Each structure stands twice: as structure tokens, then as C-alpha cells.
Amino acid sequence: MSETLFKSFAIVGAGPHIGIPIVKAFLAIGAPILVIARPTSTNTSALPDDDPNLKVVRADYTSASGVSAILRENRVEVLISTVTLVFGGVAVQDVLADAAKEAGVKLFVPSEFGTPSPAVGLTHEKHAFAAYAKSIGLPTLRVYNGIFDDFVPWLTGVSDTGKFHIVGKGDMRGSFTAISDAAGYVAHILTTQPPSRLLDVEVHIEGQRATLSEISALYKGSVPVVHCDALPAGVPGAEMGTKFQQSFDVGRGSSGWNPDTETDDAVLASRDNSLWEGHRWLTVGEVLGL
């Protein structure tokens, strides 16, 4: 007998980077989605106000009882989290997990959307959350997409300095995926795949596999390429960007990276692209208009 697909979805942390695009991806396929926004958030202004499949409510993410009440009232089966790592948002996911568990949510999609997280070091908070969700018996679906194509100008400092900065050699291949592709993928698999294919699963996707040196060549000499030990201090988030590039330079920028063995599997990196049959993935050049 065939499984019943998930029908009720909610998202927390619907910000401009991946959250809002995921919401719009659901609406594009006619799937209903509930947006649980913070009381002071203005990000919802980017959403349509006349789509019958969209409902927006507000809640304090630090209140498990408040979030749980909303989830129960709306009979949410799948809760997606896109809270940001950079500003400490990932730390509130334990509370959201408690709320989801209490409300009977069947699947939690945590804020991964990068590369597999190590137990220590950069993005370790994501690894810790996965362990916590498992400890309370809350099934998760972790999505690894490498680096968002859209973030390359920030990651390399080119948008702020007019120069393409490469920390290290820049010859290690990694995974690049367009935000629109990652968002569309999430909406697609959650609405088309049976629950047994999604519960306590890690999916690995990539739109393009390339080195930073290859990406720099897309600019065709229009900007100078600078090899350096760190991004210039004037670049917003320079310290974080430098750490990301340092990780990339040893192979950790791949969706197929294994933080336990510290090895990369190029086949694994795009293994789950196949769940979106017939989809054409965008290249970095297409996303950046190069």
C-alpha cells in the first residue's frame, strides 16, 4: 500500500537568503505553507499578501509552548528551520525541536543548507542540534548543498573590493548550488517523496562542482584575482568568510564531505539530485550573470 504524502508544512526563520525562497517555492507549486515569524520580523514584507496557500503568524522562538500551540492548531506535519548560523539563530533550534516534538510534528528539517557539519569547529552547532533531535526522538531531514552560488561575491570579497580573493590555493573542488535550486528542491521532495524516504535522512545535492580558481575565471579578467591568507578586514563578515574559504581549501566545501573521515566523495555530493527528476540545475555563471 502506498504511503500518504506530507500535506502540512511550516517554516521558521524565513529570512531573505533561503527561507523566503523556500516559501515562494512552495507557493509556486500550489502547496500551502505556514510562516512562523518573529514578532519584530520585517522579512514577511517580501511575501505576497494575496496567496490563499500562505498563512503568516508570529511567535517568540524561545517559547516552546507558544510555538507548539501554533503547530498543533495548524496540524503541522513538517517543520522547516532556516534560522541563521551567523547570528546565533541555530542555538534556538533545541527549543523549536521541543515544540515540534510536543505538537506531534513528524519531520523536522533543520537549518543545514551547507556542508556536513563536524562535531567540533566551524558549524559544530548544527551537528550538536542533530544529536539533540535524535535524543528526543524527532526525525530530521538534513539538506547539504555546499555553497550557495549567490554567496560567491561575498565569500571572495569581490562585491565589496572589486577583487576576487582566494584564501589559499583555490584548487580544491567543492559544491555550488543556486539558492533557487536548493529552495525548489526542498519544496519538491517534501511534497513528492513518501515519508519513509525522508525520515532521519541526509540528502546531498550540488548544482555545479568547481574550484574557486575556476569560478574566478568566469569573471574573464574583469576583476583582479588575489591570493591571500585572509579576506580584507573591510569585507563584511571577513572572519567568517576566511574560515569558510580555509575549510574549502581542504575539501570541506563539498556536499560529499565526510567530517568523520575528513574525505570527500564526489559521487555522494550530487547523489540526491536525482530526486528532482528532469530538473536542470543552474551554474554559478548563470546565477551571477557572468
Secondary structure, 3 states (H helix, E strand, C coil): CCCCCCCCEEEECCCCCCHHHHHHHHHHCCCCEEEEECCCCCHHHHCCCCCCCEEEEECCCCCHHHHHHHHHHCCCCEEEECCCCCCCHHHHHHHHHHHHHHHCCCEEECCCCECCCCCCCCCHHHHHHHHHHHHCCCCEEEEECCEEHHHHHHHCCHHHHCCEEEECCCCCCEEEECHHHHHHHHHHHHHHCCHHHCCCEEEECCCEEECHHHHHHCCCCCCCEEEECCCCCCCCCHHHHHHHHHHHCCCCCCCCEECCCCEECHHHHCHHHHHCCCCCCCCHHHHHCC
